[in-house]
Amino acid sequence: VELEHVFKSFFECCPVNAWLAVLPQLAARLDSTDQFTQACLYSAVTRVVDRSPTALVFTALVGQAEGSKAFTNLSRYIAQSHPTVVQEVSLLIQELNRVAMLWEERWLVLFHEISSDIRNRFKILKQEILRLRESEESSAEAKEKLARSKFQAMMKRPLAKIDSMLAATSSTVETEHERQFQTQYLSRLTAAANMIANPPDIFQNLDVLWIPFHELSLDLTASLRRSSFQLNQLSSRLAEGSFKAVPLPGRAVSDAVCIHSFERKVSVLHTKTTPKKITVRATDGSLFSYLLKGREDLRLDQRMSHILKCINQMLRDDSEAESKHLLSRHYTVTPLGSRCGLIQWVEGAVPLFTLYKHWRQREWHLNQQLAAELGAGSRAGLLPTHPPKLLSTLDSFVSKLSTHFKLANLPSTTDRKQIPITVLKKVIQELTAETPSDLIARELWCSSLDVAHWWKKLTAFSRSNAVMDMIGYILGLGDR
C-alpha cells in the first residue's frame, strides 16, 4: 500500500513506446483480480490506445466476446474515438470464425469428442439393461419403462451436446455453404439425433444407434476433401466487403497499411485441423497471406512469438551471437477467439513433412519403374501384375499401428489417448528405420545452386535449429 503512489506515478509518466514492446504481456494481465494492478495496467493500455487505437483492437474485442469486463471496457474506450475500427474488426472476427470452423467441421469435432464417451456409456447401459431384462420381478412394460429411464439419465450429457449443435446448424443460414449443408445433411442429422434420443427398441444392440452418426462422419469428412473454396460461398460479407479501417493482423503498430479486401480463393490444407489459407489485399495494393486455423487456442502461440522476439533482441545485443547470426525464426499470431486465429504465412518455406511425403512418392515411383523394366518377370509370374497402391502417410502409420495392436491384443477401436507408449515407440522406430537418415541433407544439397549457396543454407538451418531446440528445451516445449 505504501508503494502504490510510486507505481501509480511510474505508470503515468512511463513513455508509451516502452509499453509497446510488452503490450501482449500488459493485455494478458488486464483481467487481474487486484483492483490497483488492474487500474495501473488499464491506465497504461489506454495511453497506448490514445497513440495507436489499432494496437489492441483485436485483443480487446476477442476478450469482450469471451465475457471479460476489463476488455469490454477497453473496447468501449476504443469505440468512443474510433467506432468504425471497432465495427469493422468485430465483423472481421465474426466472419473469420465462421470460415475457420465450417458446420461440417463443427459436427466432426463433436463426433470426435463424444464418440468414445458414448461407447463407454453404451457398454455400461448394456450390462444394466441385460440385468434388468433377465429380472423376473417386473412386467415387460415396467422393464421397458425403467430401461428407458436409465438410458435417458445415462445419455443426458452427450445428447445435450448433440441437441445444441443441431440447434446451431438448424438456424437461419447466412451463406451459400450453410444452405448446401442444410440441404444435404440436416434431415439425416435430425433423424439420427431422434433415433439415439428415443431408441425404437431399448433392448436392441445399442451400438446400432451410433451407426447413422458414423456414416455421417464419413460423408462429412469426404465433403471436406477439396483443395479450395470460393470465399463468397463461405462468407459473402468478407467477399463483398470493402474495409476502410481494419489494421493488418500481426503488423507493426506504426504501420498505417490496412485491409482493403480479400482474395476470392480460400485454399484448404489437409492436415489434422484442416486450416485454410486466405489472402488479403492491403490498402497499398500488396498481398498478404495468412493461415486461418480453427479448433486450436492460439493465445499461447502468440505469447511464444513475443518471447522469441525478446530472445532475438538479447541475441542481437550479444556480440558473439550476433557474429554467428544466431536468431530464432518466428511469425506473427493473432488469436480471434478461444478456438480460432490467424498465423502469418511464411512464403517459400518447405515443411519437413512435405520432404518426407515427397520422398515416399519418389521411392514408390522408382519401384514402379523398376517393376516395369522387369516386365518379363511379371509375365513369368515372378512379379505381381498389379503392384500395390501407394499408401498415404496416415494410412501407412495406421497400418503399422493395426499390426502392433494385434500383437499386443488391443482392439482396433482403442482410443488414441489409451494407446500404450511402447506400441507407439515400436511404430515410430519402424518408420524411422525405413526413412533415410540424410533426407534433410539431400534436400539442402539438391536445392542449392552451388557449394557457396549450399553452405549458406546448411549453416542457417543448423544454427536456427540449434537456437530453437535450446529455447524449446529451456522453456519446456513438449515437441522439442
Disulfide bonds with the S-S distance in Angstrom:
none
